[in-house]
Amino acid sequence: MVFKRLLGSMGVGGPTVDTVLDPVSAVPGGSLSGEVRLTGGRADFDIERITLELVARVEAETEHGEHDGVAVFERFTVDGGFRLHEGEQRTVPFAVSLPWETPISELHGQALGIVLGVRTELGVAGAKDKGDLDAFAVRALPVQEAVLEALGQLGFGFKSADLEFGRIAGTGQQLPFYQEIELTPAPQYAHQVNEIEVTFLASPAGMEIVLEADKRGGRLSGGHDVLARYTVHHDQTDHTNWNAEVDGWIRALLEAHGVRTANGAHGHDSYGHAGDKHDHAGHRSGPGMGTVVAAGAAGLAVGVVGGMVAAEVVDEVGDFFEGDEDEGDDEA
């Protein structure tokens, strides 16, 4: 028994953990459920805790350049304080609540290239901690889907989506990063703007929608960014003409010469000088993964390039998290 304990402390013959998530994709502010499956090792071990961490791949820009890292944005303890006997099989079901600002990783069932995962840590007394890492998907809330549908019907096309480390000044942002969805301009606006970026900051009360336009320069002026923020409620989805609403937002944004104070459907917001999107916690960085999305009659829909998009996204999720486990955490 003493020899088994010694091996266990070195990670040999200790208990193993496998987390299995329910197949239904979650929504921001909703529930993520599944079960943690434990298998006892070659001796009895005391399980001190079972911890779930929600992690995301984010882009961060520092004085040394831009790099990707793993950010932990929520942590839950789902069980612990029991003895797992030699060879014992035990299942621990769980259901945890996602933060409202959890980024969306799919639209209409198609991946946007955002990498999210659940990291399971098994705290074992007298043995090396065990772990497991699993990807999960998050679909859009009704308001998010309605806004993106409207943008697609207005002629905007999906360019990329990524997660940026830092905070957007003047908002109620809670997480240490935010999601940017980058769009190519609709034909009627192509002469005015290079691209539009959309950020959703959800909360129980509603949704802050931050729009940023990269305006083209004119004969007498250079290009510059303009920002506006609109606040809507979750219950607006079924009784709002979203095409007209969103088109009004875009027109007001592009008419601004600098940063514009914008009146949304519910609320009034303002920003500082042009380009002051971030506070000191982060900086602006470049495009995301470059997943190709086409705008069609049904709104923004994911398009497949050579039949490879879905497979590449799946491979990247696995490769990214495997690298994280092998090389250690590189938390943003």
N, C-alpha and C positions, 0 to 999 in steps of 0.2 A: 504493500500500500504506500509506503514512504517513497519507493522508487516511482510509482505511478504519479504521485503528487509532484515529484521533481520533474518528471517529463511534462506534466501538465503546466507547470510554471514556465516551461520553455516553449509552450504552445504545441507540444506533441501529445496527442491523445486526449486533448481537452474537448469540451463541448463545441458543437458547431451550430450556426444560426443561418436561417434562410428566410427572408421576408418575401411574401407573395402578396402583391397588391390586387385589389379587385379590378376587373378589366374595364369598368366604366370610368371614363375620364371625369375629372372633378371640375369645379368652377371656383373662381376666386370667392373667398368667404364661405365656401361649402366644405363638405366633409371628404377626407381621404381615408379610405378604409382598406383593411386587409388583415393578414395574420402573420405573426412571427413564429416560425417553426424551429423548435430546438431539438437537438439530438444530444443525449448525454455522452460523455467521453468514456475513458477507460477507468474512471473512478467517480465518486460522488463529488460534486462541486456546488458551492454556494453562489447563487446568482444574485448579485447585489442590485443590479438595475438592468433594465432594457430601455435604451434611449433611441428615439428616432430624431434625426436631424434632417430638415429640409434644406437642400443645397441647390445652387444655381451656378452656371457658368456665366461670368460677367467680364466685361472689358474695362480695364482701368488704364488711365494715362498718367504717367509720372514723369519726372525729369529725365528718367532713363529711357523713355519711350513707352509705347503701348504694349500691354500684355494681357493675356487671359488668366483668370484665376477662379477659384471656387469660393463662393460666399455662402455662409450658413445664415439663413434668414428666419428660422424657427426651430425650436427644440422641445421635445416632449418626452417625459418618462412614462412608459405605458405599463410597466410591471417591475417586479423585483422583490427581494427579500424572501427567497425560497431556495430549497435545495433541489438540484437536478441530479437524480441518481444515475449510476453507471448505465449507459445504454438507453436511458429513458427517452421516450418521445413525448414532447409537450407542445401544445399549440396555444398561442396567446393572441386572441383577436384584438383588433384596435380600430378606433375611428377617431381621427383628430381633425381639428378645424384649420383650414388653410387661411393665412392672412388675406385680407381683402385685396391687398396690392399684389398678390401672387400673379406673375406675368402669365399671359395666355400663350400656349405653345402650339395650338392648332386652331384652324378655322375651317368649318364644314368638314371636320374629320381629317384634314390634311395638315401635315407638320409645317410649322413656320421656321424651324431651325433653332428654336430656343431649347436649351438643355437644362432640364430640371431632374432632381433625383431625391430619393429617400435613403439616407445612410443610417443603418442600424448598428448600434454599438452594444455589445453584450459585456457588462461589467462582471467579471468572474473573480471571486476571492481566491487568491493563491494560484492564479493562472494568468497567462497573457490574454488581454482583451481580444474578443473576436468581433468581426464586423461583416457587414453585407451592404451592397449598394445597388439600388434599383431605380431605373428611370420611371417617371410618371408624366402623364399628359394633363393639361388644363385647357378646357374650352372656354369660349368667350361668354360673358354675361349677356343677357338680352340687349342692354343698352350698347355695349361694346359692339355686338354683332350688328345692331341697327345702324350705328354710325359708319362702320366699315362697309356695310351693304350700300349705304347711301353714297359713300365715296366711290365705290365701284361703279354704281349706276351713273354717277356724274362723269365718269371717264377716267378716274385716277387708277393707276396700276400699282400693284405691289412691287417693291424693289427689294427690301430686306427687313429683318427684324433683329434687334439685339438688345442686350441688357447692359446699361452703362452704370458704372460705379460712381456715386455722387448723389447730390440732391438738387432738385429744381427749386430755386429761390422763390419765395412767395406762395408756396403751396402747402398743403397739409401732409406731405409725403411722410410715410412712416418707415419704410424699408431703406436700407443703405444703398439701394440701387433702384433704377427705374427702367421701364421698357420703352424703346423707341421703335415705332413702325414707320418705315420710310416708304414714301409713295412717289411715283413718277407723276408729273402733272397731267391733268386732263387737257385735251387739245385746246379748249377755249382759254386755258390759262398758261399754255406752254411759252408764250412770248413774255410772260411776267415772272415766272418762277422756275427754278431748276428742280426743286423737289419740295414736298411737304412732309413733315414729321408729326406723328400723332403719339401722344402719351396718355394713357388712362391711369388715373389714381382713384381707385374705388375705395369706398368706405360704407359702413352700414347705412348712412344717410343718403348716399348718392354717388355721383361720379364727377371728379374733376377731369376735364379734357383739355390738355395743353396742345396747342397747335403751333408749329414753327414753320415758317416759310423761308426758303433760301431764294431771295428775290434777285432777279437778273439786274445788272447794271444798265444804265441808259447812256446816252451820248455825253451827258454832263455829270453823271454820278456813277459811282461804283456799286457793285452788288452788296447786299447786306441782309441780315436775318431780322425777321420780325416775329414777335410772339403774341399770343393771346390765350386766355384761359376761359373756359365756359364750365358751368356747373349745372348738372341735370340730376333728376331724381330717377330712381329705379323704376317707378311706376309710370313713367312717361312713354314707355315703349309702344304701347298700343294706341295712343291717341296723339301722336306727333307725326307731322309730315316731315320725315327725316331728310328727304332729298332737299326740300326747301330750307329746312333748318340748317343743314350742314353747308349748303351752297351759300347761305347768308353769312355763315361764319367765315368761309373762305374768301368771299368778296370783301368783307370788312377787314380781314387780315391783310389782303393784298393791296387795299387802298391805303394802308398805314405807311407812313414814311419812316417811322422808327418803331419802337415798341408801342403797341396800341392797348389802351384800356378797353376791355371787351365786356359787354353786357350779355351774359348767357341767358338761357331760359329761366334760370333761378340763381341770381347772384351777380355781384359786381366785383371785378378783380383788376389789379394793376400790377405792372412790373417796373423795374428800373430802366437803365439805359439799354440800348440795343445790344444784343449779344450777351447780356448778363443773365444767362439761363441758370448757371450753377452758383452755389455758394463755394466756400473754400474746401469742401469735402471732395470735390471731384472736378474733372475737366471733360471737355467735349472730345469725342473720338470718332473714328471713321465708321464706314458701313459695317453691317453685320455679316452673316454667313452667305448672303447672296442667293438665298432660295428664290426661285422664280415663281411669281404669282401673276396670273392674268386677270384683268377686270372684264367681267361678262355681264350678261343680263341679270344674273342672280347676285351681283355684287362682286366683292373681291373673292376670287376662287383660286386655289393653288393649281398651277400648271406644271406638268411634268416635262422635263427636258430630256429627251432620249430615253425615257423610262427609268431614269436613274435617281431621281430626287428622293423618293421614299427610302430606297435602300441606302443611299449615302447618309441620310439623316440617322437611320437606325445604326449604321456602322459608327458614325461619329459619336453618338451617345455612348456606345459601348467602349470605344477607344478612349474617349475623354475620361470617363470614370475609371477605367482600368488604369490609365496613366496616373490618375490622382491617387489611387490606392497604392500603386507601386512606388511612387516618388514622394509620397507624403502630401499633406495638405498645403496648398498654396492659396490661402484664403485672402480674398481681396480686402 
